[in-house]
Amino acid sequence: MKKFITSAMLVSLVIFYLPACKKSDKKQTTIEKIQGKWQLVTDVQNDHIGGQDDITTDTGGPGDIVDFRTDGKVYTSIQGEQDTTTYTLSSDTKIVLDGTPFDIITLTSNSFIFHNKEITGAEDFYEVTITLKK
């Protein structure tokens, strides 16, 4: 009888305590981290012409959402204006939005920052940095 109770206790321990010891979830891929709804924090644009920066910063409000879907589309609702475009990853550090390549600066479970810089002249350029949060 004592052997039966010991065996029953051992089975109970295995059933109830081993599931609590499971390994953490698998590491998310870049695309999995990007997909989902994000809130716009800032959209900073710099039109650098003739040695002068012309910086515009738009700050997102609580309803300003960027939603990266699994079908390769991104839906935005910014200041009441809705839009849909496409996105792809060209690598783990580059995202292409509507044909425009962006460098991924930061990508965590709650922060996504990406940047694009286009040369428009010998010393002129246009750049944009978008910061999102979950």
N, C-alpha and C positions, 0 to 999 in steps of 0.2 A: 504494500500500500504506500509506503514511504517513497518508493521508486516512482510510482504513478504520480504522486503529488509533485515530486521534483520535475518529472517530465512535463507535467501540465504547466508548471510555473515557467519552465524554459520555453515552451511553445508560446505561452502568453507574452513573455518578454520579446520574443522574436516578432510576433504579430503586432504588438503595440508600440515597441520602441525602435525597431529598425527603420520603419518608414520615416521617422523623424530624423534619421541620420543620413538621408539621401544626399547625394552630391548636389551642389547648386546647379541651377539651370545652365544650359549650354550658352556659350558666348554668342551674343547677337552679331550678325553680319552688319556691314555698313548700311545696306539697303533696309534691313529690319530696323535699325536705329532711326533712320530718316522717316520711314513710313509712320503716318499718324497725324494727329492734329497738333499744330504748334501755334503759339501766340506770337505775333510780331512785337518785338521790343523796339528795335530801331531799323531804319533804312537810311543809311548815310551815303550821300552821293557827292562826289567831288569832280567838278569840271575845271581842270587845271589848264588855263590858257595864258600864254605869254608870261609865264613865271608866277601867275597869280592863281591861288586856290579860290574856287567858288563852291563852298561846302553847304549842302542842304541836308538837314537832319529831320526826318519824319519819325515821330514817336508813336508807337502802336498803342491803341486803346484796348479795353477788355474784349471787345467784339471783333478785333482784327485777327483773323485766323488764316493760317496757311495749312492746308490738308494734303499731305502726300499720300496718294492712294496706291494700292498694289497693282493697279492697271496701267501705271506709268503716267498718270495724270496728276496734276496738282491743282486743287481748287482753292481760290483765295476769296476772302471777303475782307476788304480793307476800306475803312471809312464808308461802309455801306455799298461799295462797288464790288460786284462779283465778277470773277474771271476764271477761266480754265485754260491750262496750257499743259505741255508735256514735260517730263523730266526723265533723264537716264543717268546712270553712273558710268563714267568712262574709266574710273579706277576708284580705289578706296579713298582717294583724296581729291577727286574731281567729280562735280555734278554738272550736268548740262540742262539748263532750263530754257525751253523754247529755242534751242539751237545755240544759246550763249553759254560758254564754259565758265564755271566758277571753281575756285579753289576752296576746298573745305578746310577752314581754319580750326574750328572746334566742333566736335560731335560727341556729345555724351547723352545720357538718358534724359537730361533736362536742358541741354544747351546745344544750339546749332548755329554756327556762324560761318558764312561763306562770303567770298570776295571775288570780284572781277575787275581787271584793269585792262583798258584798251588804249593803245597808243593812237592818237588822232593827228599828230604832227611831229615835227622834229623834237620839240620839247613839250608838247601838249599831250594830255591824256584825260580820259574819263574813267572814274572808278566808282564802284558801289560795294558797300559792305552791308550785309543783311544779318541781323541778329534775331534769333527766334528762341523761345523758351517753351517748356511744357508745364 
